[in-house]
Amino acid sequence: MDIKKDNRFKYKLIKKVGVISRNQAGWTKEVNIVSYNDKKSVIDIRIWSPNNKMSRGITIDKKDLKTLIKLLKKVEKKENL
């Protein structure tokens, strides 16, 4: 587990879930489980630089994750992406 401190907050990487994609500059879009400021862990989706600088992202708790999965399944069935 990595513990990092930013000027505004502290975060602990609980688990690396996986990389969604990687661009030509080496930045990765990742899904991780993270605890911010010693609070309950959340699903974290964001882009990271090759030297582990974080960009903006979203965090989702377990309840919202279940809702998001249902919505994405609906999109997958109905949309031609």
C-alpha positions in Angstrom: 0.0 0.0 0.0 1.3 3.4 -1.0 0.7 6.4 1.2 1.1 9.7 -0.6 0.6 13.2 0.6 -0.5 16.1 -1.5 -0.6 19.7 -0.4 -4.4 19.4 0.0 -5.0 15.8 1.1 -3.5 12.4 2.0 -4.3 9.2 0.1 -3.5 5.5 0.5 -3.6 3.2 -2.5 -5.3 0.1 -1.1 -5.3 -1.9 -4.3 -4.6 -1.5 -8.0 -7.5 -3.0 -9.8 -6.4 -2.4 -13.4 -5.5 -0.2 -16.3 -8.3 0.8 -18.6 -6.0 2.4 -21.2 -2.5 4.0 -21.8 -1.8 6.9 -24.2 1.3 7.5 -26.3 2.9 9.7 -23.6 2.6 6.8 -21.0 -0.3 8.3 -19.0 -2.7 5.5 -17.8 -6.4 5.6 -17.1 -6.7 3.4 -14.0 -9.3 1.9 -11.6 -8.0 1.6 -8.0 -9.3 1.3 -4.5 -8.1 4.3 -2.5 -8.6 5.8 0.9 -8.5 9.6 1.1 -7.6 11.4 4.4 -7.9 8.1 6.3 -11.6 7.7 5.4 -13.4 4.6 4.1 -12.0 3.2 0.8 -13.6 4.1 -2.5 -13.3 3.1 -6.1 -11.1 5.7 -7.8 -11.0 6.2 -11.6 -8.5 8.7 -12.9 -5.6 9.3 -15.2 -2.0 9.0 -13.9 1.2 10.3 -15.3 4.2 8.0 -15.8 5.8 9.5 -12.7 2.6 8.9 -10.6 1.2 12.4 -10.8 -2.6 12.2 -10.5 -5.1 14.1 -12.7 -8.7 14.8 -11.9 -10.9 11.8 -11.6 -14.0 10.4 -9.9 -14.5 8.4 -6.8 -17.4 6.0 -6.3 -18.6 4.3 -3.1 -20.0 0.7 -3.2 -23.6 1.8 -3.5 -22.9 4.1 -6.5 -20.7 1.4 -8.1 -23.7 -1.0 -8.2 -25.8 1.7 -9.8 -23.1 2.6 -12.3 -22.7 -1.1 -13.3 -26.4 -1.4 -14.0 -26.4 1.8 -16.1 -23.3 0.7 -18.1 -24.9 -2.7 -18.8 -28.0 -0.8 -20.1 -25.8 1.3 -22.3 -23.9 -1.7 -23.6 -27.2 -3.4 -24.6 -28.9 -0.4 -26.2 -26.2 1.7 -27.7 -23.9 1.1 -30.7 -20.6 2.3 -29.3 
